Amino acid sequence: MKKVAGTLKIDQAQYQELEAFTKFGGEMDKVTAQAIDKGRKNTRLLIQPQYSPMPVEEQVAILYCGTHGLFKDIDINDIQKFEKTFIEHLRLNNQQDVLDELRKGVINDDITQKIEKVAQMTVNQFVQ
């Protein structure tokens, strides 16, 4: 979890600072707009239904997507649908090994490649 979410705290702090700054008006450059968009989407990811905590391995997988900007093309209103669909794909499409390895605390290039592949497949469903 620490390896995947390591930059999340800094990213969210930057997002809050940029969002507050943009309230004063003026035009935003592309990088600032992307940072704000990523921060808003990551904030949505952190919301879990009450009394229904997500298993740690699923949290790690979805936070990996958030911290690496894998759903930048997804509309903010579809983030929770994306999250649900992404987790279903991991569970059902012969990717259970990814969740099993994440549960054990293992994250390596093979695992991250599989996460990115499933994330891209899920994004493609939303961005047709």
C-alpha positions as CSV (number, residue, x, y, z in Angstrom):
1,M,0.0,0.0,0.0
2,K,2.8,2.4,0.9
3,K,4.6,1.8,-2.4
4,V,1.5,2.4,-4.5
5,A,-0.1,5.3,-2.5
6,G,3.2,6.9,-1.6
7,T,2.6,9.9,-3.9
8,L,-1.1,10.2,-3.2
9,K,-0.7,12.5,-0.2
10,I,1.6,14.9,-2.1
11,D,-0.7,14.7,-5.2
12,Q,-3.8,15.5,-3.1
13,A,-2.0,18.4,-1.3
14,Q,-0.9,19.8,-4.7
15,Y,-4.5,19.4,-6.0
16,Q,-6.0,21.3,-3.1
17,E,-3.5,24.1,-3.4
18,L,-4.0,24.4,-7.1
19,E,-7.8,24.3,-6.8
20,A,-7.7,27.0,-4.2
21,F,-5.4,29.1,-6.4
22,T,-7.6,28.8,-9.5
23,K,-10.6,30.1,-7.6
24,F,-9.0,33.6,-7.8
25,G,-9.6,33.5,-11.6
26,G,-7.4,33.5,-14.5
27,E,-6.6,30.9,-17.1
28,M,-5.3,27.5,-16.3
29,D,-2.5,25.9,-18.3
30,K,-2.9,22.3,-19.4
31,V,-0.6,20.9,-16.7
32,T,-2.6,22.6,-13.9
33,A,-5.9,21.4,-15.4
34,Q,-4.6,17.9,-15.5
35,A,-3.4,18.0,-11.9
36,I,-6.8,19.3,-10.7
37,D,-8.6,16.7,-12.8
38,K,-6.4,13.9,-11.3
39,G,-6.9,15.2,-7.8
40,R,-10.7,15.3,-8.2
41,K,-10.8,11.8,-9.5
42,N,-8.5,10.5,-6.8
43,T,-10.8,12.1,-4.2
44,R,-13.7,10.1,-5.7
45,L,-11.7,6.9,-5.5
46,L,-11.1,7.4,-1.8
47,I,-14.9,7.3,-1.1
48,Q,-16.1,3.9,0.0
49,P,-19.6,2.9,1.0
50,Q,-20.3,3.0,4.7
51,Y,-19.9,-0.4,6.4
52,S,-18.5,-1.9,3.1
53,P,-14.8,-1.6,3.3
54,M,-12.9,-2.7,0.2
55,P,-10.3,-5.4,0.6
56,V,-6.7,-4.1,0.7
57,E,-5.6,-5.8,-2.5
58,E,-8.5,-4.1,-4.4
59,Q,-7.6,-0.8,-2.8
60,V,-4.0,-1.1,-3.9
61,A,-5.0,-2.0,-7.5
62,I,-7.4,1.0,-7.8
63,L,-5.0,3.4,-6.1
64,Y,-2.3,2.3,-8.5
65,C,-4.7,3.4,-11.3
66,G,-5.3,6.7,-9.6
67,T,-1.7,7.6,-8.8
68,H,-0.6,6.7,-12.3
69,G,-3.4,8.6,-14.0
70,L,-4.7,5.5,-15.8
71,F,-8.2,6.9,-16.0
72,K,-7.5,10.4,-17.2
73,D,-9.9,9.8,-20.1
74,I,-12.8,8.8,-17.8
75,D,-15.4,11.4,-16.9
76,I,-15.4,12.2,-13.2
77,N,-19.0,11.1,-12.9
78,D,-18.0,7.6,-14.1
79,I,-15.1,7.1,-11.7
80,Q,-17.0,4.9,-9.3
81,K,-18.5,2.9,-12.2
82,F,-15.0,2.5,-13.6
83,E,-13.7,1.3,-10.2
84,K,-16.5,-1.3,-9.9
85,T,-15.9,-2.5,-13.5
86,F,-12.1,-2.6,-13.1
87,I,-12.4,-4.7,-9.9
88,E,-14.8,-7.1,-11.6
89,H,-12.4,-7.5,-14.5
90,L,-9.6,-8.3,-12.1
91,R,-11.7,-10.9,-10.4
92,L,-13.3,-12.6,-13.4
93,N,-10.9,-12.4,-16.3
94,N,-8.2,-14.8,-15.1
95,Q,-6.5,-11.9,-13.2
96,Q,-7.2,-13.3,-9.7
97,D,-3.5,-13.9,-9.4
98,V,-3.0,-10.1,-9.4
99,L,-5.2,-9.7,-6.4
100,D,-3.6,-12.7,-4.7
101,E,-0.2,-11.2,-5.1
102,L,-1.3,-7.8,-4.0
103,R,-2.9,-9.4,-0.9
104,K,0.6,-10.9,-0.1
105,G,2.2,-7.5,-0.4
106,V,3.9,-8.2,-3.7
107,I,4.0,-5.6,-6.4
108,N,6.4,-5.9,-9.3
109,D,6.6,-5.1,-13.0
110,D,4.5,-8.1,-14.0
111,I,1.7,-7.1,-11.6
112,T,1.7,-3.5,-12.6
113,Q,1.6,-4.5,-16.3
114,K,-1.4,-6.6,-15.7
115,I,-3.1,-3.8,-13.7
116,E,-2.4,-1.4,-16.6
117,K,-3.7,-3.8,-19.2
118,V,-7.0,-4.4,-17.3
119,A,-7.3,-0.6,-16.6
120,Q,-6.9,0.1,-20.3
121,M,-9.4,-2.5,-21.2
122,T,-11.8,-1.0,-18.7
123,V,-11.2,2.6,-20.0
124,N,-11.9,1.4,-23.5
125,Q,-15.4,0.4,-22.4
126,F,-16.1,3.9,-21.1
127,V,-14.5,6.0,-23.9
128,Q,-16.0,4.4,-27.0
